[in-house]
Amino acid sequence: MNGKEKACRACRFLIEEGDKCPNCNETSFTTFWRGYVVILKPEESEIAKRMGITKTGKYALRLSR
Ligand SMILES: [Zn+2]
C-alpha cells in the first residue's frame, strides 16, 4: 500500500515483492519496521553473524509488530 519494503519476521530480510523470504524461506512479513542495514558480505560482517544472516541484502534493524 505504501510501497515500502516488508520485513521477514524471522530474520528481518527486506523484500519489495514476493511471498517468501530469500534468506530463510519464511512466509511471514511485516511492514512495521524501523531502520535497516545493508549486508554486502555476510561472511565478513559481525552484524550479520549476530543476526544470523547468510545472504546479501537489506535487513530491518527493528520490527515494531
Ligand atoms: Zn527470513
PDB file of the backbone (N, CA, C, O) and the ligand in Angstrom, with CONECT records:
HET     ZN  A 101       1
ATOM      1  N   MET A   1       0.827  -1.208   0.000  1.00  0.00           N
ATOM      2  CA  MET A   1       0.000   0.000   0.000  1.00  0.00           C
ATOM      3  C   MET A   1       0.861   1.257   0.000  1.00  0.00           C
ATOM      4  O   MET A   1       0.615   2.183  -0.772  1.00  0.00           O
ATOM      5  N   ASN A   2       1.878   1.287   0.874  1.00  0.00           N
ATOM      6  CA  ASN A   2       2.750   2.460   0.902  1.00  0.00           C
ATOM      7  C   ASN A   2       4.012   2.253   0.072  1.00  0.00           C
ATOM      8  O   ASN A   2       4.876   3.128   0.016  1.00  0.00           O
ATOM      9  N   GLY A   3       4.113   1.101  -0.566  1.00  0.00           N
ATOM     10  CA  GLY A   3       5.243   0.844  -1.452  1.00  0.00           C
ATOM     11  C   GLY A   3       6.545   0.576  -0.727  1.00  0.00           C
ATOM     12  O   GLY A   3       7.604   0.479  -1.348  1.00  0.00           O
ATOM     13  N   LYS A   4       6.466   0.459   0.577  1.00  0.00           N
ATOM     14  CA  LYS A   4       7.664   0.216   1.359  1.00  0.00           C
ATOM     15  C   LYS A   4       7.975  -1.281   1.375  1.00  0.00           C
ATOM     16  O   LYS A   4       7.086  -2.118   1.219  1.00  0.00           O
ATOM     17  N   GLU A   5       9.230  -1.592   1.564  1.00  0.00           N
ATOM     18  CA  GLU A   5       9.596  -2.995   1.677  1.00  0.00           C
ATOM     19  C   GLU A   5       8.954  -3.624   2.905  1.00  0.00           C
ATOM     20  O   GLU A   5       8.607  -2.945   3.871  1.00  0.00           O
ATOM     21  N   LYS A   6       8.811  -4.918   2.838  1.00  0.00           N
ATOM     22  CA  LYS A   6       8.341  -5.626   4.024  1.00  0.00           C
ATOM     23  C   LYS A   6       9.480  -6.469   4.576  1.00  0.00           C
ATOM     24  O   LYS A   6      10.365  -6.920   3.849  1.00  0.00           O
ATOM     25  N   ALA A   7       9.424  -6.663   5.884  1.00  0.00           N
ATOM     26  CA  ALA A   7      10.499  -7.360   6.567  1.00  0.00           C
ATOM     27  C   ALA A   7      10.054  -8.747   6.998  1.00  0.00           C
ATOM     28  O   ALA A   7       8.952  -8.931   7.516  1.00  0.00           O
ATOM     29  N   CYS A   8      10.926  -9.714   6.776  1.00  0.00           N
ATOM     30  CA  CYS A   8      10.677 -11.072   7.241  1.00  0.00           C
ATOM     31  C   CYS A   8      10.651 -11.076   8.764  1.00  0.00           C
ATOM     32  O   CYS A   8      11.555 -10.538   9.403  1.00  0.00           O
ATOM     33  N   ARG A   9       9.632 -11.672   9.340  1.00  0.00           N
ATOM     34  CA  ARG A   9       9.516 -11.690  10.802  1.00  0.00           C
ATOM     35  C   ARG A   9      10.576 -12.575  11.451  1.00  0.00           C
ATOM     36  O   ARG A   9      10.931 -12.370  12.611  1.00  0.00           O
ATOM     37  N   ALA A  10      11.069 -13.532  10.723  1.00  0.00           N
ATOM     38  CA  ALA A  10      12.033 -14.469  11.292  1.00  0.00           C
ATOM     39  C   ALA A  10      13.455 -13.914  11.266  1.00  0.00           C
ATOM     40  O   ALA A  10      14.164 -13.991  12.270  1.00  0.00           O
ATOM     41  N   CYS A  11      13.884 -13.352  10.126  1.00  0.00           N
ATOM     42  CA  CYS A  11      15.283 -12.924  10.018  1.00  0.00           C
ATOM     43  C   CYS A  11      15.424 -11.453   9.647  1.00  0.00           C
ATOM     44  O   CYS A  11      16.538 -10.932   9.598  1.00  0.00           O
ATOM     45  N   ARG A  12      14.292 -10.768   9.382  1.00  0.00           N
ATOM     46  CA  ARG A  12      14.267  -9.323   9.076  1.00  0.00           C
ATOM     47  C   ARG A  12      14.777  -8.960   7.688  1.00  0.00           C
ATOM     48  O   ARG A  12      15.036  -7.786   7.424  1.00  0.00           O
ATOM     49  N   PHE A  13      14.925  -9.909   6.817  1.00  0.00           N
ATOM     50  CA  PHE A  13      15.284  -9.624   5.442  1.00  0.00           C
ATOM     51  C   PHE A  13      14.209  -8.725   4.830  1.00  0.00           C
ATOM     52  O   PHE A  13      13.020  -8.968   5.036  1.00  0.00           O
ATOM     53  N   LEU A  14      14.608  -7.686   4.077  1.00  0.00           N
ATOM     54  CA  LEU A  14      13.642  -6.773   3.470  1.00  0.00           C
ATOM     55  C   LEU A  14      13.442  -7.098   1.995  1.00  0.00           C
ATOM     56  O   LEU A  14      14.403  -7.190   1.232  1.00  0.00           O
ATOM     57  N   ILE A  15      12.188  -7.269   1.608  1.00  0.00           N
ATOM     58  CA  ILE A  15      11.895  -7.505   0.195  1.00  0.00           C
ATOM     59  C   ILE A  15      10.804  -6.559  -0.274  1.00  0.00           C
ATOM     60  O   ILE A  15       9.971  -6.115   0.516  1.00  0.00           O
ATOM     61  N   GLU A  16      10.814  -6.253  -1.564  1.00  0.00           N
ATOM     62  CA  GLU A  16       9.801  -5.359  -2.122  1.00  0.00           C
ATOM     63  C   GLU A  16       8.615  -6.140  -2.655  1.00  0.00           C
ATOM     64  O   GLU A  16       7.477  -5.674  -2.597  1.00  0.00           O
ATOM     65  N   GLU A  17       8.883  -7.321  -3.168  1.00  0.00           N
ATOM     66  CA  GLU A  17       7.779  -8.150  -3.634  1.00  0.00           C
ATOM     67  C   GLU A  17       8.082  -9.617  -3.427  1.00  0.00           C
ATOM     68  O   GLU A  17       9.221 -10.002  -3.165  1.00  0.00           O
ATOM     69  N   GLY A  18       7.058 -10.424  -3.548  1.00  0.00           N
ATOM     70  CA  GLY A  18       7.217 -11.851  -3.321  1.00  0.00           C
ATOM     71  C   GLY A  18       6.635 -12.236  -1.980  1.00  0.00           C
ATOM     72  O   GLY A  18       6.335 -11.374  -1.153  1.00  0.00           O
ATOM     73  N   ASP A  19       6.474 -13.534  -1.762  1.00  0.00           N
ATOM     74  CA  ASP A  19       5.812 -14.021  -0.551  1.00  0.00           C
ATOM     75  C   ASP A  19       6.732 -14.872   0.300  1.00  0.00           C
ATOM     76  O   ASP A  19       6.358 -15.319   1.384  1.00  0.00           O
ATOM     77  N   LYS A  20       7.938 -15.093  -0.199  1.00  0.00           N
ATOM     78  CA  LYS A  20       8.831 -15.988   0.504  1.00  0.00           C
ATOM     79  C   LYS A  20      10.170 -15.306   0.737  1.00  0.00           C
ATOM     80  O   LYS A  20      10.719 -14.666  -0.160  1.00  0.00           O
ATOM     81  N   CYS A  21      10.685 -15.449   1.946  1.00  0.00           N
ATOM     82  CA  CYS A  21      11.965 -14.835   2.288  1.00  0.00           C
ATOM     83  C   CYS A  21      13.114 -15.571   1.594  1.00  0.00           C
ATOM     84  O   CYS A  21      13.240 -16.788   1.731  1.00  0.00           O
ATOM     85  N   PRO A  22      13.956 -14.839   0.848  1.00  0.00           N
ATOM     86  CA  PRO A  22      15.080 -15.476   0.154  1.00  0.00           C
ATOM     87  C   PRO A  22      16.164 -15.937   1.128  1.00  0.00           C
ATOM     88  O   PRO A  22      16.994 -16.779   0.785  1.00  0.00           O
ATOM     89  N   ASN A  23      16.153 -15.392   2.323  1.00  0.00           N
ATOM     90  CA  ASN A  23      17.184 -15.758   3.303  1.00  0.00           C
ATOM     91  C   ASN A  23      16.818 -17.010   4.094  1.00  0.00           C
ATOM     92  O   ASN A  23      17.641 -17.912   4.248  1.00  0.00           O
ATOM     93  N   CYS A  24      15.586 -17.066   4.594  1.00  0.00           N
ATOM     94  CA  CYS A  24      15.236 -18.184   5.480  1.00  0.00           C
ATOM     95  C   CYS A  24      13.988 -18.957   5.034  1.00  0.00           C
ATOM     96  O   CYS A  24      13.580 -19.911   5.696  1.00  0.00           O
ATOM     97  N   ASN A  25      13.380 -18.543   3.907  1.00  0.00           N
ATOM     98  CA  ASN A  25      12.214 -19.241   3.349  1.00  0.00           C
ATOM     99  C   ASN A  25      10.930 -19.110   4.161  1.00  0.00           C
ATOM    100  O   ASN A  25       9.952 -19.807   3.892  1.00  0.00           O
ATOM    101  N   GLU A  26      10.927 -18.221   5.152  1.00  0.00           N
ATOM    102  CA  GLU A  26       9.702 -17.982   5.906  1.00  0.00           C
ATOM    103  C   GLU A  26       8.730 -17.186   5.037  1.00  0.00           C
ATOM    104  O   GLU A  26       9.134 -16.545   4.067  1.00  0.00           O
ATOM    105  N   THR A  27       7.456 -17.232   5.392  1.00  0.00           N
ATOM    106  CA  THR A  27       6.459 -16.533   4.572  1.00  0.00           C
ATOM    107  C   THR A  27       5.690 -15.485   5.378  1.00  0.00           C
ATOM    108  O   THR A  27       4.661 -14.980   4.927  1.00  0.00           O
ATOM    109  N   SER A  28       6.192 -15.161   6.569  1.00  0.00           N
ATOM    110  CA  SER A  28       5.521 -14.177   7.415  1.00  0.00           C
ATOM    111  C   SER A  28       6.293 -12.853   7.392  1.00  0.00           C
ATOM    112  O   SER A  28       7.477 -12.802   7.726  1.00  0.00           O
ATOM    113  N   PHE A  29       5.587 -11.776   6.988  1.00  0.00           N
ATOM    114  CA  PHE A  29       6.244 -10.476   6.841  1.00  0.00           C
ATOM    115  C   PHE A  29       5.483  -9.380   7.564  1.00  0.00           C
ATOM    116  O   PHE A  29       4.293  -9.511   7.851  1.00  0.00           O
ATOM    117  N   THR A  30       6.191  -8.294   7.853  1.00  0.00           N
ATOM    118  CA  THR A  30       5.542  -7.122   8.413  1.00  0.00           C
ATOM    119  C   THR A  30       6.079  -5.867   7.727  1.00  0.00           C
ATOM    120  O   THR A  30       7.246  -5.818   7.338  1.00  0.00           O
ATOM    121  N   THR A  31       5.234  -4.865   7.582  1.00  0.00           N
ATOM    122  CA  THR A  31       5.703  -3.591   7.023  1.00  0.00           C
ATOM    123  C   THR A  31       6.034  -2.616   8.149  1.00  0.00           C
ATOM    124  O   THR A  31       6.439  -1.480   7.898  1.00  0.00           O
ATOM    125  N   PHE A  32       5.859  -3.065   9.391  1.00  0.00           N
ATOM    126  CA  PHE A  32       6.166  -2.216  10.538  1.00  0.00           C
ATOM    127  C   PHE A  32       7.575  -2.489  11.049  1.00  0.00           C
ATOM    128  O   PHE A  32       7.788  -3.314  11.937  1.00  0.00           O
ATOM    129  N   TRP A  33       8.529  -1.771  10.462  1.00  0.00           N
ATOM    130  CA  TRP A  33       9.921  -1.949  10.878  1.00  0.00           C
ATOM    131  C   TRP A  33      10.608  -0.591  10.860  1.00  0.00           C
ATOM    132  O   TRP A  33      10.123   0.363  10.251  1.00  0.00           O
ATOM    133  N   ARG A  34      11.742  -0.525  11.538  1.00  0.00           N
ATOM    134  CA  ARG A  34      12.491   0.721  11.641  1.00  0.00           C
ATOM    135  C   ARG A  34      13.959   0.499  11.374  1.00  0.00           C
ATOM    136  O   ARG A  34      14.569  -0.426  11.910  1.00  0.00           O
ATOM    137  N   GLY A  35      14.521   1.351  10.543  1.00  0.00           N
ATOM    138  CA  GLY A  35      15.950   1.302  10.275  1.00  0.00           C
ATOM    139  C   GLY A  35      16.342   0.056   9.507  1.00  0.00           C
ATOM    140  O   GLY A  35      15.633  -0.951   9.536  1.00  0.00           O
ATOM    141  N   TYR A  36      17.458   0.124   8.827  1.00  0.00           N
ATOM    142  CA  TYR A  36      17.924  -1.076   8.136  1.00  0.00           C
ATOM    143  C   TYR A  36      19.429  -1.062   7.973  1.00  0.00           C
ATOM    144  O   TYR A  36      20.071  -0.014   8.046  1.00  0.00           O
ATOM    145  N   VAL A  37      19.971  -2.225   7.754  1.00  0.00           N
ATOM    146  CA  VAL A  37      21.382  -2.353   7.409  1.00  0.00           C
ATOM    147  C   VAL A  37      21.463  -3.077   6.083  1.00  0.00           C
ATOM    148  O   VAL A  37      20.635  -3.933   5.773  1.00  0.00           O
ATOM    149  N   VAL A  38      22.484  -2.717   5.295  1.00  0.00           N
ATOM    150  CA  VAL A  38      22.722  -3.447   4.062  1.00  0.00           C
ATOM    151  C   VAL A  38      23.914  -4.353   4.305  1.00  0.00           C
ATOM    152  O   VAL A  38      25.008  -3.892   4.631  1.00  0.00           O
ATOM    153  N   ILE A  39      23.691  -5.632   4.145  1.00  0.00           N
ATOM    154  CA  ILE A  39      24.759  -6.604   4.351  1.00  0.00           C
ATOM    155  C   ILE A  39      25.296  -7.034   2.985  1.00  0.00           C
ATOM    156  O   ILE A  39      24.598  -7.669   2.194  1.00  0.00           O
ATOM    157  N   LEU A  40      26.555  -6.670   2.732  1.00  0.00           N
ATOM    158  CA  LEU A  40      27.142  -6.994   1.435  1.00  0.00           C
ATOM    159  C   LEU A  40      27.957  -8.283   1.481  1.00  0.00           C
ATOM    160  O   LEU A  40      27.950  -9.082   0.545  1.00  0.00           O
ATOM    161  N   LYS A  41      28.663  -8.460   2.604  1.00  0.00           N
ATOM    162  CA  LYS A  41      29.461  -9.678   2.751  1.00  0.00           C
ATOM    163  C   LYS A  41      29.156 -10.311   4.097  1.00  0.00           C
ATOM    164  O   LYS A  41      29.850 -10.068   5.085  1.00  0.00           O
ATOM    165  N   PRO A  42      28.113 -11.125   4.124  1.00  0.00           N
ATOM    166  CA  PRO A  42      27.660 -11.722   5.387  1.00  0.00           C
ATOM    167  C   PRO A  42      28.776 -12.485   6.102  1.00  0.00           C
ATOM    168  O   PRO A  42      28.838 -12.495   7.331  1.00  0.00           O
ATOM    169  N   GLU A  43      29.650 -13.117   5.335  1.00  0.00           N
ATOM    170  CA  GLU A  43      30.695 -13.940   5.965  1.00  0.00           C
ATOM    171  C   GLU A  43      31.742 -13.079   6.670  1.00  0.00           C
ATOM    172  O   GLU A  43      32.491 -13.579   7.510  1.00  0.00           O
ATOM    173  N   GLU A  44      31.800 -11.765   6.328  1.00  0.00           N
ATOM    174  CA  GLU A  44      32.795 -10.888   6.950  1.00  0.00           C
ATOM    175  C   GLU A  44      32.169  -9.892   7.921  1.00  0.00           C
ATOM    176  O   GLU A  44      32.872  -9.074   8.514  1.00  0.00           O
ATOM    177  N   SER A  45      30.862  -9.960   8.083  1.00  0.00           N
ATOM    178  CA  SER A  45      30.168  -8.959   8.887  1.00  0.00           C
ATOM    179  C   SER A  45      29.798  -9.456  10.279  1.00  0.00           C
ATOM    180  O   SER A  45      29.166 -10.500  10.436  1.00  0.00           O
ATOM    181  N   GLU A  46      30.208  -8.684  11.288  1.00  0.00           N
ATOM    182  CA  GLU A  46      29.867  -9.029  12.665  1.00  0.00           C
ATOM    183  C   GLU A  46      28.365  -8.938  12.893  1.00  0.00           C
ATOM    184  O   GLU A  46      27.772  -9.782  13.565  1.00  0.00           O
ATOM    185  N   ILE A  47      27.757  -7.892  12.320  1.00  0.00           N
ATOM    186  CA  ILE A  47      26.308  -7.717  12.467  1.00  0.00           C
ATOM    187  C   ILE A  47      25.588  -8.915  11.869  1.00  0.00           C
ATOM    188  O   ILE A  47      24.647  -9.444  12.461  1.00  0.00           O
ATOM    189  N   ALA A  48      26.029  -9.333  10.712  1.00  0.00           N
ATOM    190  CA  ALA A  48      25.407 -10.471  10.050  1.00  0.00           C
ATOM    191  C   ALA A  48      25.489 -11.717  10.914  1.00  0.00           C
ATOM    192  O   ALA A  48      24.523 -12.471  11.031  1.00  0.00           O
ATOM    193  N   LYS A  49      26.644 -11.924  11.513  1.00  0.00           N
ATOM    194  CA  LYS A  49      26.813 -13.091  12.371  1.00  0.00           C
ATOM    195  C   LYS A  49      25.870 -13.024  13.558  1.00  0.00           C
ATOM    196  O   LYS A  49      25.238 -14.013  13.928  1.00  0.00           O
ATOM    197  N   ARG A  50      25.787 -11.832  14.149  1.00  0.00           N
ATOM    198  CA  ARG A  50      24.931 -11.648  15.319  1.00  0.00           C
ATOM    199  C   ARG A  50      23.458 -11.853  14.969  1.00  0.00           C
ATOM    200  O   ARG A  50      22.679 -12.357  15.778  1.00  0.00           O
ATOM    201  N   MET A  51      23.090 -11.453  13.748  1.00  0.00           N
ATOM    202  CA  MET A  51      21.689 -11.560  13.340  1.00  0.00           C
ATOM    203  C   MET A  51      21.375 -12.882  12.650  1.00  0.00           C
ATOM    204  O   MET A  51      20.224 -13.144  12.303  1.00  0.00           O
ATOM    205  N   GLY A  52      22.388 -13.711  12.450  1.00  0.00           N
ATOM    206  CA  GLY A  52      22.170 -14.992  11.792  1.00  0.00           C
ATOM    207  C   GLY A  52      21.912 -14.861  10.304  1.00  0.00           C
ATOM    208  O   GLY A  52      21.157 -15.639   9.722  1.00  0.00           O
ATOM    209  N   ILE A  53      22.551 -13.865   9.691  1.00  0.00           N
ATOM    210  CA  ILE A  53      22.326 -13.587   8.272  1.00  0.00           C
ATOM    211  C   ILE A  53      23.367 -14.295   7.414  1.00  0.00           C
ATOM    212  O   ILE A  53      24.563 -14.244   7.698  1.00  0.00           O
ATOM    213  N   THR A  54      22.900 -14.947   6.370  1.00  0.00           N
ATOM    214  CA  THR A  54      23.831 -15.646   5.482  1.00  0.00           C
ATOM    215  C   THR A  54      23.739 -15.133   4.057  1.00  0.00           C
ATOM    216  O   THR A  54      24.547 -15.505   3.207  1.00  0.00           O
ATOM    217  N   LYS A  55      22.763 -14.284   3.792  1.00  0.00           N
ATOM    218  CA  LYS A  55      22.524 -13.841   2.428  1.00  0.00           C
ATOM    219  C   LYS A  55      22.681 -12.325   2.303  1.00  0.00           C
ATOM    220  O   LYS A  55      22.251 -11.574   3.179  1.00  0.00           O
ATOM    221  N   THR A  56      23.307 -11.880   1.195  1.00  0.00           N
ATOM    222  CA  THR A  56      23.463 -10.465   0.917  1.00  0.00           C
ATOM    223  C   THR A  56      22.103  -9.795   0.754  1.00  0.00           C
ATOM    224  O   THR A  56      21.208 -10.339   0.108  1.00  0.00           O
ATOM    225  N   GLY A  57      21.955  -8.614   1.343  1.00  0.00           N
ATOM    226  CA  GLY A  57      20.686  -7.906   1.184  1.00  0.00           C
ATOM    227  C   GLY A  57      20.467  -6.856   2.242  1.00  0.00           C
ATOM    228  O   GLY A  57      21.370  -6.520   3.008  1.00  0.00           O
ATOM    229  N   LYS A  58      19.242  -6.337   2.274  1.00  0.00           N
ATOM    230  CA  LYS A  58      18.862  -5.298   3.217  1.00  0.00           C
ATOM    231  C   LYS A  58      18.074  -5.927   4.352  1.00  0.00           C
ATOM    232  O   LYS A  58      17.177  -6.736   4.117  1.00  0.00           O
ATOM    233  N   TYR A  59      18.407  -5.555   5.588  1.00  0.00           N
ATOM    234  CA  TYR A  59      17.749  -6.133   6.750  1.00  0.00           C
ATOM    235  C   TYR A  59      17.249  -5.042   7.691  1.00  0.00           C
ATOM    236  O   TYR A  59      17.952  -4.068   7.961  1.00  0.00           O
ATOM    237  N   ALA A  60      16.047  -5.216   8.176  1.00  0.00           N
ATOM    238  CA  ALA A  60      15.489  -4.276   9.142  1.00  0.00           C
ATOM    239  C   ALA A  60      16.206  -4.440  10.480  1.00  0.00           C
ATOM    240  O   ALA A  60      16.558  -5.551  10.877  1.00  0.00           O
ATOM    241  N   LEU A  61      16.415  -3.321  11.165  1.00  0.00           N
ATOM    242  CA  LEU A  61      17.062  -3.381  12.469  1.00  0.00           C
ATOM    243  C   LEU A  61      16.062  -3.749  13.557  1.00  0.00           C
ATOM    244  O   LEU A  61      16.373  -4.494  14.485  1.00  0.00           O
ATOM    245  N   ARG A  62      14.845  -3.206  13.420  1.00  0.00           N
ATOM    246  CA  ARG A  62      13.826  -3.460  14.431  1.00  0.00           C
ATOM    247  C   ARG A  62      12.479  -3.703  13.798  1.00  0.00           C
ATOM    248  O   ARG A  62      12.095  -3.031  12.840  1.00  0.00           O
ATOM    249  N   LEU A  63      11.769  -4.666  14.339  1.00  0.00           N
ATOM    250  CA  LEU A  63      10.382  -4.870  13.932  1.00  0.00           C
ATOM    251  C   LEU A  63       9.515  -4.325  15.054  1.00  0.00           C
ATOM    252  O   LEU A  63       9.736  -4.621  16.228  1.00  0.00           O
ATOM    253  N   SER A  64       8.525  -3.524  14.677  1.00  0.00           N
ATOM    254  CA  SER A  64       7.701  -2.966  15.752  1.00  0.00           C
ATOM    255  C   SER A  64       6.412  -3.739  15.967  1.00  0.00           C
ATOM    256  O   SER A  64       5.693  -3.504  16.938  1.00  0.00           O
ATOM    257  N   ARG A  65       6.117  -4.674  15.047  1.00  0.00           N
ATOM    258  CA  ARG A  65       4.942  -5.514  15.254  1.00  0.00           C
ATOM    259  C   ARG A  65       5.188  -6.922  14.764  1.00  0.00           C
ATOM    260  O   ARG A  65       4.303  -7.772  14.859  1.00  0.00           O
TER     261      ARG A  65
HETATM  262 ZN    ZN A 101      13.663 -14.504   6.607  1.00  0.00          ZN2+
END
